[in-house]
């Protein structure tokens, strides 16, 4: 009889390798991600031609969730194209990167990312802000990858984006997911205390008897 269980297990092993292992252990680039906050964003018109008068500025109702230290994967080589506009020649830089669904948030066109300057180039911030122009979903399952196409957003700084930040999150390496900044700080302090206790406990252990002596 055909061993269906063995074939079925192989499929799950492959899925776990691709969507669990690769998404957590591949080479990552650290970015700051500004994700659209749909609940707090106020559109100019909720019925017809809904949108925002301006994306960034004092007259906008768009709000973002700021995610710190977010790892992204498989960044493609930046393609550069020159575009002739009224202001002169403009150099557009485009690239793409991948985000696993295990981070438990949905990216949207119009999100912004900033390569983490303090990690990649701490002395001179030369990295521009990118805007998400397109999104591809690898498969229609619970575990998937988001491939984001991004483009350089000229004359935009993180200071302007921070004025529209509603909630602050950060990626926690220990749990491999996103948590609120407050919860991440509590978890970091707990892990630090755990390491300190572990070091102290090792000094009290007697390998001959197998006991801890205080």
CORBEL-V910046 format. One record per residue. RES is the residue in three letters. SS is DSSP state (a for helix, b for strand, c for the rest). PHI is phi in whole degrees, -180 to 180 (999 if undefined). D_CENTER is the distance of its C-alpha to the mean C-alpha in Angstrom with 2 decimals. Layout:
res = {RES RES}
ss = {SS SS}
phi = {PHI PHI}
d_center = {D_CENTER D_CENTER}
This chain:
res = {UNK UNK UNK UNK UNK UNK UNK UNK UNK UNK UNK UNK UNK UNK UNK UNK UNK UNK UNK UNK UNK UNK UNK UNK UNK UNK UNK UNK UNK UNK UNK UNK UNK UNK UNK UNK UNK UNK UNK UNK UNK UNK UNK UNK UNK UNK UNK UNK UNK UNK UNK UNK UNK UNK UNK UNK UNK UNK UNK UNK UNK UNK UNK UNK UNK UNK UNK UNK UNK UNK UNK UNK UNK UNK UNK UNK UNK UNK UNK UNK UNK UNK UNK UNK UNK UNK UNK UNK UNK UNK UNK UNK UNK UNK UNK UNK UNK UNK UNK UNK UNK UNK UNK UNK UNK UNK UNK UNK UNK UNK UNK UNK UNK UNK UNK UNK UNK UNK UNK UNK UNK UNK UNK UNK UNK UNK UNK UNK UNK UNK UNK UNK UNK UNK UNK UNK UNK UNK UNK UNK UNK UNK UNK UNK UNK UNK UNK UNK UNK UNK UNK UNK UNK UNK UNK UNK UNK UNK UNK UNK UNK UNK UNK UNK UNK UNK UNK UNK UNK UNK UNK UNK UNK UNK UNK UNK UNK UNK UNK UNK UNK UNK UNK UNK UNK UNK UNK UNK UNK UNK UNK UNK UNK UNK UNK UNK UNK UNK UNK UNK UNK UNK UNK UNK UNK UNK UNK UNK UNK UNK UNK UNK UNK UNK}
ss = {c c c a a a a a a a a a a a a a a a a a a a a a a c c b b b b b b b b b c c c c c c c c c c c c c c c c c c c c c c c c c c c b b b b b b b b b b c c c c c b b b b b b b c c b b b b b b b b b b b b b a a a c c c c c c c c b b b b c a a a a c c c c c c c c b b b b b b b b b c c c c c c c b b b b b b b b c c c c c a a a a a c c b b b b b b b b c c c c b b b b a a a a a a a a a a a a a a a a a a a a a a a a b b c c c c b b c c}
phi = {999 -63 -85 -68 -64 -65 -66 -67 -66 -62 -62 -69 -64 -65 -64 -66 -63 -75 -93 -106 -74 -62 -71 -111 -121 -73 -67 -115 -113 -91 -133 -101 -114 -108 -100 -58 -94 -68 -72 -99 -73 -113 -86 -68 -146 -86 -112 -124 52 -64 176 -128 -61 -148 -76 -127 145 -72 -96 -95 -108 -75 -126 -123 -99 -93 -114 -90 54 -85 -79 -124 -128 55 -71 -80 -64 -71 -94 -115 -132 -96 -122 -85 -127 -64 -85 123 -77 -119 -95 -96 -109 -126 -157 -149 -153 -120 -123 -75 -71 -66 -75 64 -148 -105 -76 -131 -59 100 -68 -127 -133 -137 -58 -67 -68 -67 -96 -80 -149 -68 -92 -151 -82 -115 -90 -81 -90 -110 -111 -77 -106 -162 -135 -121 -105 -67 -142 -93 -133 -68 -104 -154 -126 -103 -102 -107 -94 -126 -139 -61 -104 -69 56 -130 -118 -67 -62 -66 -67 -64 -67 -112 -81 -98 -131 -113 -128 -149 -83 -104 -64 -64 -100 60 -152 -98 -135 -62 -61 -64 -65 -65 -67 -64 -65 -64 -65 -65 -65 -65 -65 -63 -65 -65 -66 -64 -66 -67 -67 -64 -71 -90 -84 -106 -66 -71 -95 80 -114 -99 -112 -96}
d_center = {46.58 43.12 40.63 38.00 36.26 35.62 34.17 32.02 30.67 29.89 27.64 25.66 25.55 24.16 21.51 20.53 20.49 18.24 15.78 15.90 16.92 15.42 11.90 12.21 14.64 14.15 13.77 10.28 9.48 7.82 6.57 6.93 5.65 8.77 8.98 12.68 14.56 17.26 19.43 19.99 20.14 23.81 24.94 28.21 29.85 28.93 31.73 32.36 30.20 27.42 24.97 24.54 27.15 24.62 20.86 20.72 23.70 26.17 27.19 23.92 22.98 19.30 17.03 13.29 11.04 9.52 6.46 7.51 7.07 3.50 5.35 6.01 9.63 12.95 12.87 16.28 19.00 19.00 21.92 23.97 26.43 28.93 29.66 32.92 32.61 34.90 33.46 33.94 31.94 28.17 25.93 22.96 20.17 18.16 15.77 13.27 10.41 9.36 6.73 8.84 10.18 10.55 7.43 9.95 8.79 10.16 9.10 12.30 14.35 14.65 11.10 10.58 8.55 10.30 10.57 11.10 14.84 15.99 14.97 15.80 18.75 19.77 23.13 22.52 19.57 20.03 16.62 16.55 14.26 13.25 13.64 12.60 16.08 15.89 14.19 15.73 15.61 17.04 19.29 20.29 19.82 17.98 16.03 14.61 12.15 10.86 12.01 11.22 14.06 13.62 16.52 17.42 18.19 21.36 22.54 19.45 18.24 15.64 18.79 19.49 16.08 16.37 19.63 18.00 15.44 16.60 14.53 12.53 9.98 8.61 7.29 10.75 11.72 14.97 13.97 10.83 9.24 8.26 11.47 13.21 13.94 17.54 17.06 14.93 17.84 20.37 18.88 18.76 22.37 23.43 22.22 23.98 27.13 26.99 26.99 29.87 31.83 31.32 32.79 35.67 36.38 36.70 39.37 41.34 41.43 44.70 44.30 48.06 48.32 44.82 44.88 43.05 45.56 44.94}
